[in-house]
């Protein structure tokens, strides 16, 4: 099983390391033709506006929408969550607009307010180590969205069918349980 990581910006190597710890093969996706060779795709953190611009420049928008329409799993972390969201607070145009969530950018503050914590995530037996860096927040969800975890009563992990998002960076820890959860989703949908 191959799981790709969109390699336009972000912690690509760290995501690949976590994927490989699940027993799947991790692939850095730099070209749209690579999407046909993978069963799941991670959109990593970084800066959502920049990721959106790069996805448009390298013509990833429609191919990723088609990938999703085929029911292939997507996982957005931090800025990747913003890229997948249907609505962004502040009137910013959505990027892919695939997941029925509304998000607020940088809701957890500036870089200096970054922190780590353990989260209870529905479907995972052990607490998940999470790194929040200028993290977005899920402010509302549609009827088909399952909130998997909260931090101080705020939604930070969610799933809608074949799509998974987290406000935080699970790839920046030694804990690969959220990547294992995603790998299990990929197996389920392929």
Helices and strands as residue ranges (DSSP letters): E 2-6, H 12-21, E 25-29, G 32-37, E 40-43, H 48-57, H 61-69, E 73-77, H 79-84, E 85-88, E 99-104, G 111-113, E 115-119, E 128-132, E 137-141, E 146-151, E 154-160, E 163-166, G 170-172, H 177-189
